[in-house]
């Protein structure tokens, strides 16, 4: 066993119990290297089996998916009383805590810290009795293929380990942008695991990017600013408890992501916010569950980051053991409220207000000078000179775009039923397929006044934003269409996926782009004849004249002028820019 100076400092800071286990099968390469290195994925496979063998009554090693490159995705199911199935956990009334490492596989603190914390908890050295009061589902590495894209400089702005994995999957998906659209096979496997276990608390272990400063970790939790207002009390209590625990152990945690308001400008301060549902912390509040994001600071060395992550994991287990029953009841109450959300107000987005307070932040002395390489102002830090920065913090977050949910639900037309049904099923959302057609459904339709496609591909999609409004309109509905009720526990997730202006809706991710592409055209010489015929109508003639006089761009654009008449012709595609999904106030 290597006893480096940094390891000895780590041992002094927290009672790690690896010494007695150095020769056992339950230590990691990271421990044995003095937390300088991290092991490859075959170590995870070995440790998963070894923990089950060493603690057969408390640990079960299970495979919950396969990656595109054929590697097993492993989870350790841990409970002090041998509760190893979702059904048994539900029968026992136990809250479930799901902790994942390596969603970004270069940020691998969670794997090594998690195994260490797990062993100590099982040995009764820390978090005594915590595993009797919950089921822990520990996923050491979420992005397994990315983990095996191993290299020394995969994270050039991070201190250690010596080698690490890659940020994205073998298919180049960033899994922490995939929670709603669920394109990646890895995410599909994770959502099935989540649907099975229904974790009260989902913990996502990361390492931050960014500037150099003294603080070692940020702890962010939702719901705190978003989601069910009453359930936010549980999220805030979890955040407060974990921050208090690790602060007493010497950390300097913050409750916001420590990225400057203006890039590379420390004096610009910080802005707290709510993540969109593509992120873990933006997603789980839509299910009335808690998500906790741990971001250790990349410029701390690996022993320090593993220690802080380890302490955070232990704190989470202790907080859930202490408060889990109450928080579980609060989550179920939020489910009940969501099941009556139809017709109620739902926030699609949140914003941070301009309300500002000045805070002391532990940084370093720095200079900002013009770079002769890039030509821009560049910040350079002197880590030998700690300095307290007095900087602005904006952390008042309020609902921004708020809509009224339909009083019944959404109708997905038969043509799109299979595509949407597959996505809904991945999230455990309830829906039904209509066995009979409806000749005339009084519904609401959304026609886009403006549709803007993304200029570049993002996560393999061309995103789409639309402007417009829902309006009453009777439409025929074919057999095979889907009815997705709002009144269900995942009501907010239903709205987030099917409201066209939600930031991570299926429309926003491009699943309905064809509806916003014009496919049929009128030849211009035909449009000329159509125009002359339509101008015989005084109302059309007056409107055309008004547009010419008041809209210079229109007047100078011959194509727009002809389109004015084409849109009024019977051949115009009435489905162009019509969102295929309907809203209904009456269940079919």
LUMFI-751144 format. One record per residue (C-alpha): residue in one letter; x, y, z; residue number from 1. Coordinates in nm, 3 decimals. Layout:
N
REC  resn       c1       c2       c3  resi
REC     A        X        Y        Z   NUM
...
! end
This chain:
588
REC  resn       c1       c2       c3  resi
REC     X    0.000    0.000    0.000     1
REC     X    0.134    0.343   -0.097     2
REC     X    0.133    0.595    0.187     3
REC     X    0.177    0.926    0.007     4
REC     X    0.166    1.262    0.180     5
REC     X   -0.169    1.341    0.026     6
REC     X   -0.312    1.011    0.142     7
REC     X   -0.192    1.072    0.497     8
REC     X   -0.356    1.414    0.488     9
REC     X   -0.672    1.249    0.368    10
REC     X   -0.663    0.996    0.646    11
REC     X   -0.626    1.275    0.899    12
REC     X   -0.927    1.459    0.761    13
REC     X   -1.179    1.176    0.769    14
REC     X   -1.176    0.832    0.932    15
REC     X   -1.129    0.624    0.619    16
REC     X   -1.102    0.259    0.706    17
REC     X   -0.911    0.131    0.406    18
REC     X   -0.598    0.035    0.605    19
REC     X   -0.741   -0.290    0.737    20
REC     X   -0.869   -0.380    0.394    21
REC     X   -0.561   -0.305    0.186    22
REC     X   -0.500   -0.671    0.109    23
REC     X   -0.864   -0.762    0.058    24
REC     X   -1.065   -0.788   -0.259    25
REC     X   -1.281   -0.491   -0.162    26
REC     X   -1.024   -0.214   -0.205    27
REC     X   -0.992   -0.018   -0.526    28
REC     X   -0.689    0.054   -0.738    29
REC     X   -0.752    0.413   -0.637    30
REC     X   -0.706    0.335   -0.266    31
REC     X   -0.400    0.126   -0.325    32
REC     X   -0.242    0.403   -0.532    33
REC     X   -0.295    0.665   -0.264    34
REC     X   -0.585    0.805   -0.468    35
REC     X   -0.364    0.893   -0.761    36
REC     X   -0.509    0.651   -1.016    37
REC     X   -0.846    0.497   -1.097    38
REC     X   -0.913    0.148   -1.227    39
REC     X   -1.062    0.032   -1.556    40
REC     X   -1.413   -0.105   -1.582    41
REC     X   -1.309   -0.465   -1.528    42
REC     X   -1.239   -0.357   -1.170    43
REC     X   -1.603   -0.253   -1.132    44
REC     X   -1.714   -0.593   -1.257    45
REC     X   -1.483   -0.765   -1.010    46
REC     X   -1.582   -0.546   -0.715    47
REC     X   -1.953   -0.583   -0.782    48
REC     X   -1.919   -0.961   -0.749    49
REC     X   -1.677   -0.935   -0.458    50
REC     X   -1.910   -0.716   -0.252    51
REC     X   -2.195   -0.960   -0.311    52
REC     X   -1.973   -1.250   -0.204    53
REC     X   -1.844   -1.068    0.106    54
REC     X   -2.190   -0.942    0.213    55
REC     X   -2.442   -1.190    0.063    56
REC     X   -2.718   -1.083    0.302    57
REC     X   -2.674   -0.711    0.232    58
REC     X   -2.554   -0.679   -0.132    59
REC     X   -2.674   -0.804   -0.467    60
REC     X   -2.478   -0.734   -0.787    61
REC     X   -2.708   -0.693   -1.086    62
REC     X   -2.683   -0.604   -1.456    63
REC     X   -2.948   -0.358   -1.571    64
REC     X   -2.841   -0.297   -1.930    65
REC     X   -2.581   -0.333   -2.203    66
REC     X   -2.392   -0.051   -2.369    67
REC     X   -2.364   -0.008   -2.749    68
REC     X   -2.016   -0.161   -2.727    69
REC     X   -2.152   -0.462   -2.539    70
REC     X   -2.038   -0.388   -2.184    71
REC     X   -2.258   -0.472   -1.884    72
REC     X   -2.413   -0.186   -1.690    73
REC     X   -2.392   -0.286   -1.325    74
REC     X   -2.566   -0.178   -1.007    75
REC     X   -2.516   -0.289   -0.649    76
REC     X   -2.843   -0.325   -0.459    77
REC     X   -2.768   -0.274   -0.090    78
REC     X   -2.989   -0.312    0.217    79
REC     X   -2.912   -0.417    0.571    80
REC     X   -3.208   -0.658    0.580    81
REC     X   -3.161   -0.817    0.237    82
REC     X   -3.432   -0.623    0.053    83
REC     X   -3.317   -0.675   -0.305    84
REC     X   -3.624   -0.618   -0.523    85
REC     X   -3.845   -0.316   -0.592    86
REC     X   -4.150   -0.510   -0.479    87
REC     X   -3.985   -0.599   -0.149    88
REC     X   -3.877   -0.239   -0.096    89
REC     X   -4.228   -0.117   -0.163    90
REC     X   -4.377   -0.377    0.071    91
REC     X   -4.133   -0.277    0.344    92
REC     X   -4.203    0.093    0.285    93
REC     X   -3.834    0.167    0.241    94
REC     X   -3.716    0.478    0.055    95
REC     X   -3.473    0.411   -0.229    96
REC     X   -3.154    0.612   -0.281    97
REC     X   -2.995    0.579   -0.625    98
REC     X   -2.637    0.703   -0.645    99
REC     X   -2.460    0.708   -0.979   100
REC     X   -2.101    0.784   -1.071   101
REC     X   -1.942    0.847   -1.407   102
REC     X   -2.226    0.992   -1.611   103
REC     X   -1.934    1.196   -1.744   104
REC     X   -1.673    0.925   -1.720   105
REC     X   -1.376    1.159   -1.694   106
REC     X   -1.535    1.292   -1.373   107
REC     X   -1.489    0.966   -1.192   108
REC     X   -1.470    1.065   -0.823   109
REC     X   -1.805    0.901   -0.754   110
REC     X   -1.692    0.550   -0.850   111
REC     X   -1.395    0.537   -0.614   112
REC     X   -1.561    0.736   -0.335   113
REC     X   -1.877    0.527   -0.366   114
REC     X   -1.704    0.193   -0.326   115
REC     X   -1.513    0.325   -0.026   116
REC     X   -1.824    0.468    0.140   117
REC     X   -2.015    0.147    0.068   118
REC     X   -1.756   -0.074    0.234   119
REC     X   -1.732    0.147    0.541   120
REC     X   -2.110    0.159    0.575   121
REC     X   -2.140   -0.217    0.543   122
REC     X   -1.866   -0.258    0.803   123
REC     X   -2.055   -0.030    1.040   124
REC     X   -1.770    0.221    1.055   125
REC     X   -1.982    0.509    0.921   126
REC     X   -2.354    0.581    0.871   127
REC     X   -2.440    0.310    1.124   128
REC     X   -2.784    0.163    1.066   129
REC     X   -2.846    0.374    0.756   130
REC     X   -2.875    0.073    0.527   131
REC     X   -3.152   -0.078    0.739   132
REC     X   -3.370    0.227    0.669   133
REC     X   -3.333    0.248    0.292   134
REC     X   -3.233    0.058   -0.018   135
REC     X   -2.920    0.190   -0.186   136
REC     X   -2.889    0.137   -0.561   137
REC     X   -2.527    0.219   -0.645   138
REC     X   -2.427    0.252   -1.011   139
REC     X   -2.048    0.299   -1.004   140
REC     X   -2.025    0.401   -1.370   141
REC     X   -2.320    0.513   -1.580   142
REC     X   -2.126    0.596   -1.898   143
REC     X   -1.940    0.266   -1.923   144
REC     X   -1.815    0.290   -2.284   145
REC     X   -1.694    0.644   -2.220   146
REC     X   -1.512    0.517   -1.910   147
REC     X   -1.310    0.281   -2.128   148
REC     X   -1.199    0.560   -2.361   149
REC     X   -0.912    0.600   -2.119   150
REC     X   -0.641    0.867   -2.145   151
REC     X   -0.410    1.095   -1.950   152
REC     X   -0.541    1.424   -2.085   153
REC     X   -0.912    1.360   -2.127   154
REC     X   -0.973    1.631   -1.865   155
REC     X   -0.696    1.892   -1.911   156
REC     X   -0.864    2.128   -1.662   157
REC     X   -0.875    1.864   -1.385   158
REC     X   -0.612    1.750   -1.135   159
REC     X   -0.613    1.372   -1.134   160
REC     X   -0.648    1.087   -1.152   161
REC     X   -0.351    1.002   -1.373   162
REC     X   -0.581    0.861   -1.641   163
REC     X   -0.956    0.879   -1.675   164
REC     X   -1.243    0.815   -1.913   165
REC     X   -1.422    1.038   -2.163   166
REC     X   -1.716    1.275   -2.117   167
REC     X   -1.954    1.121   -2.373   168
REC     X   -2.068    0.773   -2.472   169
REC     X   -1.936    0.563   -2.759   170
REC     X   -2.220    0.713   -2.967   171
REC     X   -2.104    1.059   -2.852   172
REC     X   -2.414    1.129   -2.642   173
REC     X   -2.382    1.348   -2.337   174
REC     X   -2.600    1.150   -2.098   175
REC     X   -2.666    1.456   -1.884   176
REC     X   -2.855    1.609   -2.176   177
REC     X   -3.061    1.298   -2.244   178
REC     X   -3.302    1.247   -1.955   179
REC     X   -3.616    1.350   -2.146   180
REC     X   -3.542    1.252   -2.505   181
REC     X   -3.370    0.930   -2.392   182
REC     X   -3.189    0.856   -2.718   183
REC     X   -2.893    0.672   -2.568   184
REC     X   -2.928    0.300   -2.490   185
REC     X   -2.758    0.374   -2.158   186
REC     X   -3.026    0.628   -2.066   187
REC     X   -3.302    0.392   -2.170   188
REC     X   -3.154    0.130   -1.938   189
REC     X   -3.125    0.384   -1.655   190
REC     X   -3.485    0.495   -1.693   191
REC     X   -3.600    0.133   -1.673   192
REC     X   -3.399    0.099   -1.352   193
REC     X   -3.555    0.421   -1.221   194
REC     X   -3.907    0.311   -1.315   195
REC     X   -3.854   -0.019   -1.137   196
REC     X   -3.708    0.122   -0.815   197
REC     X   -3.872    0.467   -0.808   198
REC     X   -3.590    0.626   -0.606   199
REC     X   -3.692    0.897   -0.362   200
REC     X   -3.344    1.050   -0.404   201
REC     X   -3.134    1.038   -0.721   202
REC     X   -2.771    1.142   -0.670   203
REC     X   -2.558    1.248   -0.967   204
REC     X   -2.183    1.265   -0.891   205
REC     X   -1.975    1.504   -1.105   206
REC     X   -1.662    1.717   -1.116   207
REC     X   -1.712    2.079   -1.217   208
REC     X   -1.527    2.273   -1.485   209
REC     X   -1.431    2.636   -1.442   210
REC     X   -1.207    2.883   -1.266   211
REC     X   -0.962    2.845   -0.979   212
REC     X   -1.088    2.917   -0.627   213
REC     X   -1.076    2.766   -0.279   214
REC     X   -1.423    2.612   -0.251   215
REC     X   -1.423    2.237   -0.301   216
REC     X   -1.782    2.139   -0.388   217
REC     X   -2.128    2.256   -0.481   218
REC     X   -2.443    2.076   -0.367   219
REC     X   -2.753    2.150   -0.573   220
REC     X   -3.092    1.996   -0.511   221
REC     X   -3.430    2.012   -0.679   222
REC     X   -3.707    2.055   -0.595   223
REC     X   -3.599    2.373   -0.419   224
REC     X   -3.693    2.637   -0.672   225
REC     X   -3.905    2.422   -0.905   226
REC     X   -4.164    2.147   -0.906   227
REC     X   -4.437    2.087   -0.651   228
REC     X   -4.425    2.387   -0.412   229
REC     X   -4.494    2.185   -0.098   230
REC     X   -4.242    1.915   -0.185   231
REC     X   -3.971    2.181   -0.218   232
REC     X   -3.949    2.179    0.162   233
REC     X   -3.807    1.826    0.148   234
REC     X   -3.556    1.922   -0.121   235
REC     X   -3.439    2.221    0.080   236
REC     X   -3.407    2.009    0.394   237
REC     X   -3.192    1.756    0.206   238
REC     X   -2.969    2.029    0.066   239
REC     X   -2.935    2.202    0.403   240
REC     X   -2.857    1.877    0.582   241
REC     X   -2.587    1.763    0.340   242
REC     X   -2.421    2.105    0.322   243
REC     X   -2.416    2.123    0.702   244
REC     X   -2.270    1.774    0.737   245
REC     X   -1.981    1.818    0.497   246
REC     X   -1.908    2.173    0.614   247
REC     X   -1.848    2.032    0.962   248
REC     X   -1.594    1.797    0.805   249
REC     X   -1.395    2.084    0.659   250
REC     X   -1.551    2.139    0.319   251
REC     X   -1.663    2.480    0.194   252
REC     X   -1.977    2.385   -0.004   253
REC     X   -2.197    2.622   -0.197   254
REC     X   -2.558    2.562   -0.300   255
REC     X   -2.514    2.696   -0.654   256
REC     X   -2.303    2.596   -0.952   257
REC     X   -1.982    2.796   -0.921   258
REC     X   -1.963    2.926   -1.277   259
REC     X   -1.917    3.300   -1.323   260
REC     X   -2.205    3.509   -1.453   261
REC     X   -1.963    3.634   -1.720   262
REC     X   -1.712    3.384   -1.852   263
REC     X   -1.364    3.422   -1.702   264
REC     X   -1.465    3.726   -1.494   265
REC     X   -1.455    3.651   -1.118   266
REC     X   -1.603    3.988   -1.023   267
REC     X   -1.919    3.914   -1.222   268
REC     X   -2.028    3.678   -0.945   269
REC     X   -2.275    3.393   -0.970   270
REC     X   -2.630    3.324   -1.083   271
REC     X   -2.827    3.030   -0.945   272
REC     X   -3.092    2.876   -1.168   273
REC     X   -3.310    2.575   -1.243   274
REC     X   -3.183    2.327   -1.500   275
REC     X   -3.398    2.219   -1.792   276
REC     X   -3.534    1.862   -1.781   277
REC     X   -3.257    1.729   -2.004   278
REC     X   -3.041    1.740   -1.687   279
REC     X   -3.084    1.511   -1.388   280
REC     X   -3.170    1.796   -1.150   281
REC     X   -3.426    1.935   -1.393   282
REC     X   -3.584    1.598   -1.460   283
REC     X   -3.660    1.430   -1.129   284
REC     X   -3.862    1.715   -0.982   285
REC     X   -4.106    1.647   -1.271   286
REC     X   -4.153    1.301   -1.119   287
REC     X   -4.198    1.445   -0.767   288
REC     X   -3.867    1.301   -0.657   289
REC     X   -3.546    1.463   -0.534   290
REC     X   -3.227    1.497   -0.737   291
REC     X   -2.898    1.596   -0.579   292
REC     X   -2.609    1.714   -0.796   293
REC     X   -2.260    1.689   -0.646   294
REC     X   -1.993    1.892   -0.826   295
REC     X   -1.647    1.867   -0.671   296
REC     X   -1.402    2.130   -0.791   297
REC     X   -1.180    2.012   -1.075   298
REC     X   -0.870    2.200   -0.955   299
REC     X   -0.866    2.013   -0.622   300
REC     X   -0.642    1.706   -0.638   301
REC     X   -0.795    1.361   -0.668   302
REC     X   -0.747    1.257   -0.301   303
REC     X   -0.930    1.571   -0.191   304
REC     X   -1.213    1.523   -0.440   305
REC     X   -1.261    1.157   -0.346   306
REC     X   -1.269    1.253    0.023   307
REC     X   -1.531    1.524   -0.033   308
REC     X   -1.744    1.296   -0.251   309
REC     X   -1.710    1.016    0.004   310
REC     X   -1.826    1.248    0.284   311
REC     X   -2.118    1.364    0.072   312
REC     X   -2.231    1.008   -0.002   313
REC     X   -2.219    0.919    0.368   314
REC     X   -2.416    1.233    0.452   315
REC     X   -2.685    1.152    0.196   316
REC     X   -2.727    0.801    0.336   317
REC     X   -2.754    0.943    0.688   318
REC     X   -2.999    1.215    0.585   319
REC     X   -3.226    0.967    0.407   320
REC     X   -3.206    0.724    0.700   321
REC     X   -3.309    1.002    0.937   322
REC     X   -3.573    1.177    0.726   323
REC     X   -3.662    0.929    0.453   324
REC     X   -3.999    0.826    0.593   325
REC     X   -4.118    1.187    0.614   326
REC     X   -3.978    1.273    0.272   327
REC     X   -4.136    0.962    0.123   328
REC     X   -4.474    1.070    0.259   329
REC     X   -4.415    1.417    0.114   330
REC     X   -4.336    1.266   -0.227   331
REC     X   -4.654    1.057   -0.221   332
REC     X   -4.854    1.367   -0.129   333
REC     X   -4.696    1.545   -0.426   334
REC     X   -4.800    1.252   -0.645   335
REC     X   -5.157    1.291   -0.522   336
REC     X   -5.156    1.664   -0.598   337
REC     X   -5.009    1.600   -0.945   338
REC     X   -5.291    1.354   -1.011   339
REC     X   -5.529    1.648   -0.981   340
REC     X   -5.321    1.896   -1.181   341
REC     X   -5.538    1.902   -1.495   342
REC     X   -5.649    2.258   -1.564   343
REC     X   -5.397    2.397   -1.315   344
REC     X   -5.097    2.617   -1.373   345
REC     X   -4.769    2.450   -1.464   346
REC     X   -4.433    2.624   -1.505   347
REC     X   -4.246    2.528   -1.821   348
REC     X   -3.941    2.741   -1.745   349
REC     X   -3.787    2.937   -1.459   350
REC     X   -3.577    3.253   -1.447   351
REC     X   -3.346    3.419   -1.200   352
REC     X   -3.452    3.769   -1.100   353
REC     X   -3.222    4.069   -1.082   354
REC     X   -3.237    4.069   -0.701   355
REC     X   -2.874    4.067   -0.591   356
REC     X   -2.683    4.024   -0.268   357
REC     X   -2.312    4.065   -0.217   358
REC     X   -2.133    3.759   -0.076   359
REC     X   -1.785    3.668    0.033   360
REC     X   -1.634    3.399   -0.189   361
REC     X   -1.301    3.230   -0.122   362
REC     X   -1.085    3.278   -0.428   363
REC     X   -0.725    3.368   -0.510   364
REC     X   -0.549    3.680   -0.618   365
REC     X   -0.576    3.720   -0.993   366
REC     X   -0.488    3.945   -1.284   367
REC     X   -0.682    4.017   -1.600   368
REC     X   -0.458    4.114   -1.888   369
REC     X   -0.477    4.117   -2.264   370
REC     X   -0.350    3.793   -2.414   371
REC     X   -0.102    3.819   -2.700   372
REC     X   -0.219    3.476   -2.817   373
REC     X   -0.598    3.505   -2.819   374
REC     X   -0.621    3.881   -2.814   375
REC     X   -0.879    3.878   -2.535   376
REC     X   -0.871    3.950   -2.165   377
REC     X   -0.735    3.648   -1.980   378
REC     X   -0.760    3.576   -1.607   379
REC     X   -0.459    3.425   -1.432   380
REC     X   -0.477    3.304   -1.072   381
REC     X   -0.206    3.291   -0.805   382
REC     X   -0.297    2.990   -0.589   383
REC     X   -0.030    3.083   -0.338   384
REC     X   -0.228    3.392   -0.240   385
REC     X   -0.578    3.320   -0.106   386
REC     X   -0.815    3.611   -0.137   387
REC     X   -1.177    3.673   -0.038   388
REC     X   -1.380    3.808   -0.329   389
REC     X   -1.681    4.029   -0.260   390
REC     X   -1.906    3.940   -0.551   391
REC     X   -2.274    3.958   -0.650   392
REC     X   -2.498    3.654   -0.616   393
REC     X   -2.840    3.624   -0.775   394
REC     X   -3.035    3.331   -0.636   395
REC     X   -3.401    3.435   -0.641   396
REC     X   -3.559    3.198   -0.892   397
REC     X   -3.921    3.231   -1.005   398
REC     X   -4.148    3.065   -1.257   399
REC     X   -4.114    3.221   -1.601   400
REC     X   -4.331    3.068   -1.875   401
REC     X   -4.644    2.933   -1.706   402
REC     X   -4.929    2.760   -1.888   403
REC     X   -5.262    2.614   -1.787   404
REC     X   -5.257    2.238   -1.835   405
REC     X   -5.542    2.090   -2.039   406
REC     X   -5.838    1.985   -1.829   407
REC     X   -5.813    1.627   -1.957   408
REC     X   -5.495    1.561   -2.152   409
REC     X   -5.327    1.536   -2.489   410
REC     X   -5.420    1.348   -2.806   411
REC     X   -5.129    1.214   -3.011   412
REC     X   -5.245    1.131   -3.365   413
REC     X   -5.215    0.776   -3.493   414
REC     X   -4.940    0.873   -3.739   415
REC     X   -4.710    0.962   -3.448   416
REC     X   -4.847    0.716   -3.192   417
REC     X   -4.563    0.464   -3.204   418
REC     X   -4.290    0.728   -3.183   419
REC     X   -4.447    0.904   -2.886   420
REC     X   -4.566    0.587   -2.711   421
REC     X   -4.209    0.456   -2.701   422
REC     X   -4.088    0.775   -2.533   423
REC     X   -4.376    0.787   -2.285   424
REC     X   -4.323    0.424   -2.188   425
REC     X   -3.955    0.488   -2.115   426
REC     X   -4.062    0.740   -1.852   427
REC     X   -4.337    0.526   -1.702   428
REC     X   -4.610    0.766   -1.818   429
REC     X   -4.962    0.625   -1.844   430
REC     X   -5.153    0.654   -2.172   431
REC     X   -5.414    0.464   -2.368   432
REC     X   -5.460    0.384   -2.736   433
REC     X   -5.800    0.475   -2.878   434
REC     X   -5.981    0.176   -3.029   435
REC     X   -6.241    0.384   -3.215   436
REC     X   -6.218    0.697   -3.428   437
REC     X   -6.374    1.026   -3.322   438
REC     X   -6.534    1.207   -3.613   439
REC     X   -6.523    1.548   -3.448   440
REC     X   -6.336    1.615   -3.125   441
REC     X   -6.369    1.961   -2.977   442
REC     X   -6.004    2.020   -2.898   443
REC     X   -5.728    2.279   -2.904   444
REC     X   -5.467    2.307   -3.177   445
REC     X   -5.134    2.490   -3.180   446
REC     X   -5.036    2.656   -3.507   447
REC     X   -4.694    2.820   -3.511   448
REC     X   -4.682    3.183   -3.614   449
REC     X   -4.305    3.140   -3.626   450
REC     X   -4.090    2.827   -3.633   451
REC     X   -3.711    2.847   -3.598   452
REC     X   -3.482    2.552   -3.657   453
REC     X   -3.149    2.524   -3.481   454
REC     X   -2.856    2.629   -3.698   455
REC     X   -2.648    2.326   -3.597   456
REC     X   -2.702    1.976   -3.468   457
REC     X   -2.725    1.938   -3.090   458
REC     X   -2.708    1.592   -2.935   459
REC     X   -2.788    1.445   -3.280   460
REC     X   -3.104    1.659   -3.319   461
REC     X   -3.194    1.976   -3.502   462
REC     X   -3.386    2.157   -3.235   463
REC     X   -3.698    2.363   -3.303   464
REC     X   -3.856    2.659   -3.125   465
REC     X   -4.205    2.780   -3.204   466
REC     X   -4.416    3.084   -3.129   467
REC     X   -4.793    3.068   -3.128   468
REC     X   -5.095    2.988   -2.916   469
REC     X   -5.347    2.713   -2.853   470
REC     X   -5.687    2.780   -3.012   471
REC     X   -6.019    2.588   -3.004   472
REC     X   -6.070    2.375   -3.313   473
REC     X   -6.265    2.061   -3.394   474
REC     X   -6.052    1.782   -3.543   475
REC     X   -6.107    1.425   -3.650   476
REC     X   -5.916    1.167   -3.446   477
REC     X   -5.831    0.827   -3.590   478
REC     X   -5.837    0.495   -3.413   479
REC     X   -5.488    0.415   -3.290   480
REC     X   -5.431    0.767   -3.159   481
REC     X   -5.309    0.805   -2.800   482
REC     X   -5.478    0.977   -2.511   483
REC     X   -5.229    1.094   -2.249   484
REC     X   -5.411    1.211   -1.935   485
REC     X   -5.267    1.495   -1.730   486
REC     X   -5.410    1.361   -1.406   487
REC     X   -5.138    1.116   -1.310   488
REC     X   -4.841    1.134   -1.071   489
REC     X   -4.604    1.235   -1.352   490
REC     X   -4.833    1.517   -1.470   491
REC     X   -4.552    1.772   -1.485   492
REC     X   -4.344    1.537   -1.696   493
REC     X   -4.638    1.486   -1.933   494
REC     X   -4.667    1.862   -1.978   495
REC     X   -4.290    1.902   -2.016   496
REC     X   -4.284    1.646   -2.297   497
REC     X   -4.598    1.746   -2.488   498
REC     X   -4.631    2.122   -2.451   499
REC     X   -4.467    2.255   -2.771   500
REC     X   -4.298    2.551   -2.602   501
REC     X   -4.143    2.354   -2.315   502
REC     X   -3.761    2.363   -2.344   503
REC     X   -3.716    1.986   -2.369   504
REC     X   -4.047    1.886   -2.524   505
REC     X   -4.051    1.626   -2.799   506
REC     X   -4.121    1.911   -3.040   507
REC     X   -3.822    2.110   -2.913   508
REC     X   -3.599    1.807   -2.974   509
REC     X   -3.715    1.782   -3.336   510
REC     X   -3.944    1.481   -3.323   511
REC     X   -4.210    1.676   -3.517   512
REC     X   -3.986    1.873   -3.753   513
REC     X   -4.161    1.736   -4.061   514
REC     X   -4.477    1.923   -3.960   515
REC     X   -4.284    2.251   -3.995   516
REC     X   -4.130    2.180   -4.336   517
REC     X   -4.328    2.297   -4.636   518
REC     X   -4.371    2.011   -4.882   519
REC     X   -4.609    2.143   -5.150   520
REC     X   -4.573    2.458   -5.360   521
REC     X   -4.764    2.663   -5.616   522
REC     X   -4.579    2.765   -5.931   523
REC     X   -4.535    3.140   -5.943   524
REC     X   -4.710    3.186   -6.275   525
REC     X   -5.006    2.998   -6.127   526
REC     X   -4.992    3.213   -5.815   527
REC     X   -5.011    3.522   -6.040   528
REC     X   -5.341    3.399   -6.186   529
REC     X   -5.467    3.305   -5.840   530
REC     X   -5.377    3.651   -5.711   531
REC     X   -5.566    3.831   -5.985   532
REC     X   -5.871    3.621   -5.915   533
REC     X   -5.853    3.679   -5.539   534
REC     X   -5.807    4.055   -5.584   535
REC     X   -6.162    4.071   -5.713   536
REC     X   -6.260    4.028   -5.347   537
REC     X   -6.256    4.381   -5.194   538
REC     X   -6.151    4.248   -4.852   539
REC     X   -5.849    4.064   -4.993   540
REC     X   -5.756    4.362   -5.207   541
REC     X   -5.773    4.597   -4.908   542
REC     X   -5.558    4.367   -4.693   543
REC     X   -5.300    4.330   -4.972   544
REC     X   -5.284    4.708   -5.014   545
REC     X   -5.242    4.755   -4.639   546
REC     X   -4.952    4.508   -4.627   547
REC     X   -4.779    4.685   -4.917   548
REC     X   -4.809    5.021   -4.745   549
REC     X   -4.715    4.917   -4.391   550
REC     X   -4.459    4.637   -4.443   551
REC     X   -4.161    4.750   -4.657   552
REC     X   -3.994    4.408   -4.640   553
REC     X   -4.312    4.245   -4.767   554
REC     X   -4.350    4.504   -5.042   555
REC     X   -3.994    4.439   -5.166   556
REC     X   -4.024    4.056   -5.158   557
REC     X   -4.199    3.915   -5.466   558
REC     X   -4.213    3.566   -5.318   559
REC     X   -4.380    3.690   -4.999   560
REC     X   -4.632    3.883   -5.207   561
REC     X   -4.730    3.573   -5.403   562
REC     X   -4.736    3.365   -5.084   563
REC     X   -4.998    3.608   -4.950   564
REC     X   -5.237    3.473   -5.211   565
REC     X   -5.117    3.112   -5.207   566
REC     X   -5.206    3.087   -4.837   567
REC     X   -5.563    3.187   -4.918   568
REC     X   -5.602    2.922   -5.189   569
REC     X   -5.775    2.587   -5.131   570
REC     X   -5.452    2.405   -5.221   571
REC     X   -5.265    2.550   -4.922   572
REC     X   -5.154    2.277   -4.678   573
REC     X   -5.366    2.343   -4.369   574
REC     X   -5.137    2.114   -4.167   575
REC     X   -4.825    2.324   -4.233   576
REC     X   -4.691    2.444   -3.897   577
REC     X   -4.974    2.265   -3.718   578
REC     X   -4.846    2.084   -3.410   579
REC     X   -4.977    1.729   -3.454   580
REC     X   -5.062    1.685   -3.085   581
REC     X   -5.397    1.815   -2.961   582
REC     X   -5.510    1.929   -2.619   583
REC     X   -5.848    1.813   -2.495   584
REC     X   -6.060    1.920   -2.202   585
REC     X   -6.269    1.600   -2.211   586
REC     X   -6.132    1.248   -2.193   587
REC     X   -6.227    1.059   -2.513   588
! end
